[in-house]
Amino acid sequence: MTDLKAKLDAHVLDKNTDVGLFSHADPLQVASKFNDPIIALICALFAYGNAKLIVKFLNSLDFSLLDESENEIRKFYKTHKYRFENPTDVAEIFITLSRLKKDFDMEQILKQGFDKNGLMIEAINALIAKIYSLNSYKSDGYEFFFGRVFDKKPTSPYKRYNMFLRWMVRDTDIDLGLFRSLPKSELLMPLDVHTHRVSLNLGLCARKSYDFNAVLDLTNNLKNFDPLDPIKYDFALYRIGQGKELENF
């Protein structure tokens, strides 16, 4: 494990850089232009599918509309669609997040959820619950975008929310560090198919099912490498999988 840690640390130094970030399409490229939590949340939650298409779609959005009237939002978003979200879904997503931006402090919502029992997944659950309270609109695309709250325990990996929190809470290298009240030591791995496969191959994760328990397994193992900042390894593991670099280990 000592040898593996050294190799991963080297990849972190190489990949958690501006050069590493911009070497391939990534939604953080768009979020980093604005340094705004609501815009970052939009970038993170649209981050499913092909990375180039994600970035192309994000660059087509007018984020200034978050500060405009809901009629202006509806007028603009009549043709924008992305995979599961049709133009009405996109308009309603912007309306919901415009309400969140104008009337609430997202970091405070997350902190209140986290403070229940010191778990970042509870912060995510609190944010999702607040989001659904802001708009009665419902559709499959809208609900896929925002995800769903859990009752007793999570099963979903909540990859896009965990990635958003990585951007917001980590305050070094490529991440934005806009939320200072949440501890980066308690962040959870934004597990996707790349990082899951790589982690299984490297022995960092034993759980073969792609679910929340796999997130906990991998996160806890990475805490052995860096208990204060375990999720610094996320971007490097993702790029290792994306670039098919496993043969280097």
C-alpha positions in Angstrom: 0.0 0.0 0.0 2.9 2.3 0.6 4.1 1.9 -3.0 0.5 2.5 -4.2 0.2 5.6 -2.1 3.5 7.0 -3.6 2.3 6.3 -7.1 -1.1 7.9 -6.5 0.5 10.9 -4.8 2.6 11.4 -7.9 -0.5 11.3 -10.1 -2.2 13.9 -7.9 0.8 16.2 -8.3 0.7 15.7 -12.1 -3.1 15.8 -12.6 -4.5 18.2 -10.0 -3.1 21.2 -12.0 -4.6 23.6 -14.5 -2.7 21.7 -17.2 -4.2 18.5 -16.0 -7.7 19.9 -15.7 -7.7 21.4 -19.3 -6.0 18.4 -20.9 -9.5 16.8 -21.5 -13.0 18.2 -21.4 -14.3 18.5 -17.8 -17.3 20.4 -16.4 -15.1 22.1 -13.8 -13.5 24.0 -16.6 -16.8 25.9 -17.0 -17.6 26.2 -13.3 -14.1 27.7 -12.6 -14.9 30.6 -14.9 -17.6 31.9 -12.6 -16.6 30.9 -9.0 -20.3 30.8 -8.1 -21.9 27.9 -6.1 -25.2 27.9 -8.0 -23.5 27.8 -11.4 -21.1 25.1 -10.1 -24.1 23.1 -9.0 -25.6 23.3 -12.5 -22.3 22.3 -14.0 -22.0 19.3 -11.6 -25.6 18.1 -12.0 -25.4 18.2 -15.9 -22.2 16.2 -15.7 -23.4 12.9 -17.0 -22.6 11.4 -20.4 -19.8 12.3 -22.7 -17.5 14.9 -21.2 -17.1 16.9 -24.5 -20.9 17.1 -24.9 -21.3 18.1 -21.3 -18.9 21.0 -21.7 -20.4 22.0 -25.0 -23.9 22.1 -23.5 -22.7 24.0 -20.4 -21.1 26.6 -22.6 -24.4 27.2 -24.4 -26.2 28.2 -21.1 -26.8 31.8 -20.0 -26.1 31.7 -16.3 -26.8 35.4 -16.0 -30.5 34.5 -16.2 -30.3 33.2 -12.7 -30.6 36.8 -11.6 -33.4 37.7 -14.0 -37.2 37.1 -13.9 -38.7 33.7 -14.4 -40.4 34.9 -17.5 -37.0 35.8 -19.0 -35.8 32.3 -18.1 -38.7 30.7 -19.8 -38.3 32.9 -22.9 -34.7 32.0 -23.3 -34.8 28.2 -22.6 -37.1 27.1 -25.4 -34.7 25.0 -27.4 -32.1 23.9 -24.9 -32.2 20.2 -24.2 -29.6 17.7 -22.9 -30.2 14.0 -22.9 -32.9 13.4 -20.3 -33.8 17.1 -19.9 -36.1 18.7 -22.4 -36.3 22.5 -22.8 -39.1 22.8 -20.2 -37.0 20.8 -17.8 -34.0 23.1 -18.4 -36.1 26.2 -17.8 -37.6 24.9 -14.6 -34.2 23.8 -13.4 -33.0 27.4 -13.8 -36.1 28.8 -12.2 -35.7 26.5 -9.1 -32.0 27.4 -8.7 -32.8 31.1 -9.3 -35.1 30.9 -6.3 -32.5 29.1 -4.3 -29.9 31.7 -5.2 -32.2 34.7 -4.4 -33.7 33.5 -1.2 -31.4 31.0 0.5 -27.8 30.4 1.5 -26.8 27.0 0.0 -23.8 26.6 2.2 -26.0 27.1 5.3 -28.5 24.5 4.1 -25.6 22.0 3.6 -24.1 22.8 7.0 -27.4 22.3 8.8 -27.7 18.9 7.2 -24.1 18.0 8.0 -24.4 19.0 11.6 -27.2 16.4 12.2 -24.6 13.7 12.7 -21.4 14.9 10.9 -22.1 13.1 7.7 -21.7 14.7 4.3 -24.4 12.5 2.8 -26.9 14.2 5.2 -25.8 17.6 3.8 -26.6 16.4 0.3 -30.0 15.0 1.5 -30.8 18.4 3.1 -30.0 20.3 -0.1 -32.0 18.0 -2.3 -35.0 18.3 0.0 -34.8 22.1 0.0 -34.5 22.1 -3.8 -37.8 20.1 -4.2 -39.5 22.5 -1.8 -38.9 25.4 -4.1 -40.8 24.3 -7.2 -43.8 22.0 -7.7 -42.8 21.1 -11.2 -42.1 17.4 -11.8 -40.9 15.4 -14.7 -38.5 12.4 -15.2 -35.8 14.7 -16.6 -36.1 17.2 -13.8 -36.0 14.5 -11.1 -33.1 12.8 -12.7 -31.2 16.1 -12.8 -31.8 16.8 -9.1 -31.7 13.2 -7.8 -33.9 12.0 -4.9 -33.8 12.2 -1.2 -33.3 9.0 0.8 -35.3 8.1 3.9 -33.2 5.8 6.1 -30.0 5.2 4.3 -28.7 6.0 0.8 -28.1 3.5 -1.9 -27.2 5.9 -4.8 -23.5 6.9 -5.1 -24.7 10.6 -5.4 -21.7 11.0 -7.7 -22.6 14.5 -9.1 -23.4 16.0 -5.7 -20.2 14.6 -4.2 -18.2 16.0 -7.1 -19.9 19.4 -6.5 -18.9 19.3 -2.9 -15.4 18.4 -3.8 -15.2 21.5 -5.9 -16.8 23.7 -3.2 -15.0 22.4 -0.1 -11.5 21.5 -1.2 -9.4 24.7 -1.2 -6.3 23.7 -3.0 -5.1 22.9 -6.6 -8.0 22.7 -9.1 -10.9 23.0 -6.8 -12.8 26.2 -5.9 -12.9 26.2 -2.1 -15.9 28.5 -1.8 -17.5 26.7 1.2 -15.3 27.1 4.3 -17.7 25.7 6.9 -17.6 22.1 5.8 -14.6 19.8 6.5 -12.8 18.4 3.5 -11.8 15.4 5.7 -15.5 14.3 5.5 -16.0 14.6 1.8 -17.1 11.5 0.0 -15.7 10.0 -3.2 -17.6 11.1 -6.4 -17.7 7.6 -7.7 -18.2 7.0 -11.4 -17.6 4.0 -13.6 -14.0 5.1 -14.3 -13.0 5.6 -10.7 -14.9 2.5 -9.6 -13.1 0.3 -12.1 -9.7 1.7 -11.4 -10.2 1.4 -7.6 -11.3 -2.2 -7.9 -8.2 -2.9 -10.0 -5.9 -1.2 -7.6 -7.4 -2.9 -4.5 -8.7 0.4 -3.2 -12.3 -0.8 -3.2 -13.6 -4.3 -2.6 -17.2 -3.8 -3.3 -18.1 -4.7 -6.9 -21.6 -3.2 -6.8 -21.7 0.5 -8.0 -23.6 1.9 -5.0 -23.2 4.1 -1.9 -21.4 1.3 0.1 -18.7 1.3 -2.6 -18.4 5.1 -2.1 -17.8 4.5 1.6 -15.4 1.6 1.0 -13.2 3.7 -1.3 -13.4 6.8 0.7 -12.4 5.0 3.9 -9.5 3.4 2.2 -8.3 6.8 0.8 -8.5 8.2 4.3 -5.6 5.8 5.2 -3.5 7.7 2.6 -4.6 11.2 3.7 -7.2 11.5 6.5 -7.4 15.3 6.2 -8.0 15.4 2.4 -8.9 11.9 1.1 -10.8 13.1 -2.0 -7.7 14.8 -3.4 -7.2 11.5 -5.2 -10.6 11.7 -7.1 -9.5 13.6 -10.1 -6.3 11.6 -10.5 -8.2 8.3 -10.3 -10.7 9.6 -12.8 -8.0 10.6 -15.3 -6.2 7.3 -14.8 -9.3 5.5 -15.8 -10.2 7.9 -18.6 -6.7 7.8 -20.0 -6.3 4.0 -19.7 -3.2 4.4 -17.5 -3.7 1.4 -15.3 -0.9 -0.5 -17.0 1.5 2.0 -15.4 0.8 0.6 -11.9 
